[in-house]
Amino acid sequence: MIPFEYSLLLSAILFAIGCVGVLVRRNVIVLLMCIELMLNGVNLSFVAIADKLDSAEGLIYVFFVMTVAAAEAAVGLAIVVNLFRHRDSVYADEINLLKG
């Protein structure tokens, strides 16, 4: 059995790596992967806390977070493909479609 503190430490590390990736990287695909990494860190903490408290509420939250992550991946990838068709680039710095 994995100790509770190790699970929370691993989830914090995953979330921190995702945050650093979002702040440092400019490739939109890598940004989406870092957001997924952050969501997985949150899911791990929900599962660890649900196991510690012997509750099913955390697992219900995990289901909803996984649903949001799947929708984010599908919509985000569609946006990236569309941007690549128009701009021939997937870098966030070069995307200025909404500027007036």
mmCIF file of the C-alpha atoms, coordinates in Angstrom:
data_MODEL
# 
_entry.id   MODEL 
# 
loop_
_atom_site.group_PDB 
_atom_site.id 
_atom_site.type_symbol 
_atom_site.label_atom_id 
_atom_site.label_alt_id 
_atom_site.label_comp_id 
_atom_site.label_asym_id 
_atom_site.label_entity_id 
_atom_site.label_seq_id 
_atom_site.pdbx_PDB_ins_code 
_atom_site.Cartn_x 
_atom_site.Cartn_y 
_atom_site.Cartn_z 
_atom_site.occupancy 
_atom_site.B_iso_or_equiv 
_atom_site.pdbx_formal_charge 
_atom_site.auth_seq_id 
_atom_site.auth_comp_id 
_atom_site.auth_asym_id 
_atom_site.auth_atom_id 
_atom_site.pdbx_PDB_model_num 
ATOM 1   C CA . MET A 1 1   ? 0.000   0.000  0.000   1.00 0.00 ? 1   MET A CA 1 
ATOM 2   C CA . ILE A 1 2   ? 1.288   3.435  -0.967  1.00 0.00 ? 2   ILE A CA 1 
ATOM 3   C CA . PRO A 1 3   ? 1.342   5.997  1.854   1.00 0.00 ? 3   PRO A CA 1 
ATOM 4   C CA . PHE A 1 4   ? -1.076  8.918  1.595   1.00 0.00 ? 4   PHE A CA 1 
ATOM 5   C CA . GLU A 1 5   ? 1.692   11.517 1.714   1.00 0.00 ? 5   GLU A CA 1 
ATOM 6   C CA . TYR A 1 6   ? 3.512   9.970  -1.260  1.00 0.00 ? 6   TYR A CA 1 
ATOM 7   C CA . SER A 1 7   ? 0.359   10.102 -3.358  1.00 0.00 ? 7   SER A CA 1 
ATOM 8   C CA . LEU A 1 8   ? -0.193  13.769 -2.532  1.00 0.00 ? 8   LEU A CA 1 
ATOM 9   C CA . LEU A 1 9   ? 3.477   14.533 -3.177  1.00 0.00 ? 9   LEU A CA 1 
ATOM 10  C CA . LEU A 1 10  ? 3.314   12.850 -6.584  1.00 0.00 ? 10  LEU A CA 1 
ATOM 11  C CA . SER A 1 11  ? 0.118   14.707 -7.477  1.00 0.00 ? 11  SER A CA 1 
ATOM 12  C CA . ALA A 1 12  ? 1.716   18.022 -6.445  1.00 0.00 ? 12  ALA A CA 1 
ATOM 13  C CA . ILE A 1 13  ? 4.782   17.246 -8.575  1.00 0.00 ? 13  ILE A CA 1 
ATOM 14  C CA . LEU A 1 14  ? 2.597   16.389 -11.587 1.00 0.00 ? 14  LEU A CA 1 
ATOM 15  C CA . PHE A 1 15  ? 0.608   19.585 -11.133 1.00 0.00 ? 15  PHE A CA 1 
ATOM 16  C CA . ALA A 1 16  ? 3.777   21.679 -10.771 1.00 0.00 ? 16  ALA A CA 1 
ATOM 17  C CA . ILE A 1 17  ? 5.336   20.184 -13.915 1.00 0.00 ? 17  ILE A CA 1 
ATOM 18  C CA . GLY A 1 18  ? 2.126   20.994 -15.782 1.00 0.00 ? 18  GLY A CA 1 
ATOM 19  C CA . CYS A 1 19  ? 2.113   24.574 -14.477 1.00 0.00 ? 19  CYS A CA 1 
ATOM 20  C CA . VAL A 1 20  ? 5.737   25.115 -15.474 1.00 0.00 ? 20  VAL A CA 1 
ATOM 21  C CA . GLY A 1 21  ? 5.002   23.673 -18.908 1.00 0.00 ? 21  GLY A CA 1 
ATOM 22  C CA . VAL A 1 22  ? 2.053   26.012 -19.418 1.00 0.00 ? 22  VAL A CA 1 
ATOM 23  C CA . LEU A 1 23  ? 4.114   29.025 -18.389 1.00 0.00 ? 23  LEU A CA 1 
ATOM 24  C CA . VAL A 1 24  ? 7.267   28.163 -20.355 1.00 0.00 ? 24  VAL A CA 1 
ATOM 25  C CA . ARG A 1 25  ? 6.167   26.456 -23.563 1.00 0.00 ? 25  ARG A CA 1 
ATOM 26  C CA . ARG A 1 26  ? 4.650   28.203 -26.574 1.00 0.00 ? 26  ARG A CA 1 
ATOM 27  C CA . ASN A 1 27  ? 3.611   25.208 -28.680 1.00 0.00 ? 27  ASN A CA 1 
ATOM 28  C CA . VAL A 1 28  ? -0.164  24.826 -28.402 1.00 0.00 ? 28  VAL A CA 1 
ATOM 29  C CA . ILE A 1 29  ? -0.027  21.026 -28.487 1.00 0.00 ? 29  ILE A CA 1 
ATOM 30  C CA . VAL A 1 30  ? 2.470   21.001 -25.604 1.00 0.00 ? 30  VAL A CA 1 
ATOM 31  C CA . LEU A 1 31  ? 0.251   23.477 -23.740 1.00 0.00 ? 31  LEU A CA 1 
ATOM 32  C CA . LEU A 1 32  ? -2.685  21.092 -24.063 1.00 0.00 ? 32  LEU A CA 1 
ATOM 33  C CA . MET A 1 33  ? -0.522  18.201 -22.844 1.00 0.00 ? 33  MET A CA 1 
ATOM 34  C CA . CYS A 1 34  ? 0.556   20.252 -19.826 1.00 0.00 ? 34  CYS A CA 1 
ATOM 35  C CA . ILE A 1 35  ? -3.061  21.056 -19.002 1.00 0.00 ? 35  ILE A CA 1 
ATOM 36  C CA . GLU A 1 36  ? -3.823  17.328 -19.181 1.00 0.00 ? 36  GLU A CA 1 
ATOM 37  C CA . LEU A 1 37  ? -0.887  16.691 -16.827 1.00 0.00 ? 37  LEU A CA 1 
ATOM 38  C CA . MET A 1 38  ? -2.317  19.206 -14.363 1.00 0.00 ? 38  MET A CA 1 
ATOM 39  C CA . LEU A 1 39  ? -5.736  17.535 -14.537 1.00 0.00 ? 39  LEU A CA 1 
ATOM 40  C CA . ASN A 1 40  ? -4.123  14.131 -13.914 1.00 0.00 ? 40  ASN A CA 1 
ATOM 41  C CA . GLY A 1 41  ? -2.347  15.533 -10.854 1.00 0.00 ? 41  GLY A CA 1 
ATOM 42  C CA . VAL A 1 42  ? -5.681  16.750 -9.498  1.00 0.00 ? 42  VAL A CA 1 
ATOM 43  C CA . ASN A 1 43  ? -7.265  13.365 -10.253 1.00 0.00 ? 43  ASN A CA 1 
ATOM 44  C CA . LEU A 1 44  ? -4.527  11.575 -8.335  1.00 0.00 ? 44  LEU A CA 1 
ATOM 45  C CA . SER A 1 45  ? -5.095  13.786 -5.311  1.00 0.00 ? 45  SER A CA 1 
ATOM 46  C CA . PHE A 1 46  ? -8.858  13.167 -5.493  1.00 0.00 ? 46  PHE A CA 1 
ATOM 47  C CA . VAL A 1 47  ? -8.277  9.400  -5.551  1.00 0.00 ? 47  VAL A CA 1 
ATOM 48  C CA . ALA A 1 48  ? -5.765  9.547  -2.686  1.00 0.00 ? 48  ALA A CA 1 
ATOM 49  C CA . ILE A 1 49  ? -8.072  11.634 -0.513  1.00 0.00 ? 49  ILE A CA 1 
ATOM 50  C CA . ALA A 1 50  ? -11.072 9.430  -1.337  1.00 0.00 ? 50  ALA A CA 1 
ATOM 51  C CA . ASP A 1 51  ? -9.041  6.375  -0.334  1.00 0.00 ? 51  ASP A CA 1 
ATOM 52  C CA . LYS A 1 52  ? -7.871  8.031  2.882   1.00 0.00 ? 52  LYS A CA 1 
ATOM 53  C CA . LEU A 1 53  ? -11.407 9.067  3.893   1.00 0.00 ? 53  LEU A CA 1 
ATOM 54  C CA . ASP A 1 54  ? -13.110 5.880  2.631   1.00 0.00 ? 54  ASP A CA 1 
ATOM 55  C CA . SER A 1 55  ? -15.479 8.011  0.584   1.00 0.00 ? 55  SER A CA 1 
ATOM 56  C CA . ALA A 1 56  ? -16.771 7.736  -2.955  1.00 0.00 ? 56  ALA A CA 1 
ATOM 57  C CA . GLU A 1 57  ? -17.145 11.497 -3.472  1.00 0.00 ? 57  GLU A CA 1 
ATOM 58  C CA . GLY A 1 58  ? -13.573 11.895 -4.673  1.00 0.00 ? 58  GLY A CA 1 
ATOM 59  C CA . LEU A 1 59  ? -14.066 9.164  -7.233  1.00 0.00 ? 59  LEU A CA 1 
ATOM 60  C CA . ILE A 1 60  ? -17.191 10.910 -8.532  1.00 0.00 ? 60  ILE A CA 1 
ATOM 61  C CA . TYR A 1 61  ? -15.147 14.096 -8.956  1.00 0.00 ? 61  TYR A CA 1 
ATOM 62  C CA . VAL A 1 62  ? -12.511 12.099 -10.838 1.00 0.00 ? 62  VAL A CA 1 
ATOM 63  C CA . PHE A 1 63  ? -15.175 10.946 -13.277 1.00 0.00 ? 63  PHE A CA 1 
ATOM 64  C CA . PHE A 1 64  ? -16.235 14.537 -13.966 1.00 0.00 ? 64  PHE A CA 1 
ATOM 65  C CA . VAL A 1 65  ? -12.637 15.760 -14.316 1.00 0.00 ? 65  VAL A CA 1 
ATOM 66  C CA . MET A 1 66  ? -11.913 12.946 -16.786 1.00 0.00 ? 66  MET A CA 1 
ATOM 67  C CA . THR A 1 67  ? -14.996 13.943 -18.783 1.00 0.00 ? 67  THR A CA 1 
ATOM 68  C CA . VAL A 1 68  ? -13.845 17.565 -18.912 1.00 0.00 ? 68  VAL A CA 1 
ATOM 69  C CA . ALA A 1 69  ? -10.317 16.456 -19.878 1.00 0.00 ? 69  ALA A CA 1 
ATOM 70  C CA . ALA A 1 70  ? -11.634 14.347 -22.743 1.00 0.00 ? 70  ALA A CA 1 
ATOM 71  C CA . ALA A 1 71  ? -13.777 17.207 -24.024 1.00 0.00 ? 71  ALA A CA 1 
ATOM 72  C CA . GLU A 1 72  ? -10.846 19.609 -23.670 1.00 0.00 ? 72  GLU A CA 1 
ATOM 73  C CA . ALA A 1 73  ? -8.603  17.291 -25.641 1.00 0.00 ? 73  ALA A CA 1 
ATOM 74  C CA . ALA A 1 74  ? -11.128 16.857 -28.454 1.00 0.00 ? 74  ALA A CA 1 
ATOM 75  C CA . VAL A 1 75  ? -12.024 20.534 -28.762 1.00 0.00 ? 75  VAL A CA 1 
ATOM 76  C CA . GLY A 1 76  ? -8.429  21.681 -28.252 1.00 0.00 ? 76  GLY A CA 1 
ATOM 77  C CA . LEU A 1 77  ? -7.098  19.364 -30.925 1.00 0.00 ? 77  LEU A CA 1 
ATOM 78  C CA . ALA A 1 78  ? -9.787  20.531 -33.354 1.00 0.00 ? 78  ALA A CA 1 
ATOM 79  C CA . ILE A 1 79  ? -8.795  24.150 -32.690 1.00 0.00 ? 79  ILE A CA 1 
ATOM 80  C CA . VAL A 1 80  ? -5.113  23.341 -33.182 1.00 0.00 ? 80  VAL A CA 1 
ATOM 81  C CA . VAL A 1 81  ? -5.784  21.579 -36.491 1.00 0.00 ? 81  VAL A CA 1 
ATOM 82  C CA . ASN A 1 82  ? -7.868  24.522 -37.686 1.00 0.00 ? 82  ASN A CA 1 
ATOM 83  C CA . LEU A 1 83  ? -5.195  27.030 -36.652 1.00 0.00 ? 83  LEU A CA 1 
ATOM 84  C CA . PHE A 1 84  ? -2.508  24.988 -38.374 1.00 0.00 ? 84  PHE A CA 1 
ATOM 85  C CA . ARG A 1 85  ? -4.531  25.011 -41.603 1.00 0.00 ? 85  ARG A CA 1 
ATOM 86  C CA . HIS A 1 86  ? -4.840  28.814 -41.516 1.00 0.00 ? 86  HIS A CA 1 
ATOM 87  C CA . ARG A 1 87  ? -1.435  29.836 -40.100 1.00 0.00 ? 87  ARG A CA 1 
ATOM 88  C CA . ASP A 1 88  ? 0.873   26.865 -40.832 1.00 0.00 ? 88  ASP A CA 1 
ATOM 89  C CA . SER A 1 89  ? 2.110   27.134 -37.245 1.00 0.00 ? 89  SER A CA 1 
ATOM 90  C CA . VAL A 1 90  ? 1.089   25.801 -33.846 1.00 0.00 ? 90  VAL A CA 1 
ATOM 91  C CA . TYR A 1 91  ? 2.977   28.340 -31.731 1.00 0.00 ? 91  TYR A CA 1 
ATOM 92  C CA . ALA A 1 92  ? 0.891   30.442 -29.371 1.00 0.00 ? 92  ALA A CA 1 
ATOM 93  C CA . ASP A 1 93  ? 2.957   33.587 -30.006 1.00 0.00 ? 93  ASP A CA 1 
ATOM 94  C CA . GLU A 1 94  ? 2.058   33.584 -33.695 1.00 0.00 ? 94  GLU A CA 1 
ATOM 95  C CA . ILE A 1 95  ? -1.690  33.237 -33.167 1.00 0.00 ? 95  ILE A CA 1 
ATOM 96  C CA . ASN A 1 96  ? -3.255  36.692 -33.314 1.00 0.00 ? 96  ASN A CA 1 
ATOM 97  C CA . LEU A 1 97  ? -6.599  35.997 -34.944 1.00 0.00 ? 97  LEU A CA 1 
ATOM 98  C CA . LEU A 1 98  ? -8.623  37.866 -32.314 1.00 0.00 ? 98  LEU A CA 1 
ATOM 99  C CA . LYS A 1 99  ? -6.590  41.073 -32.460 1.00 0.00 ? 99  LYS A CA 1 
ATOM 100 C CA . GLY A 1 100 ? -8.486  43.955 -34.001 1.00 0.00 ? 100 GLY A CA 1 
# 
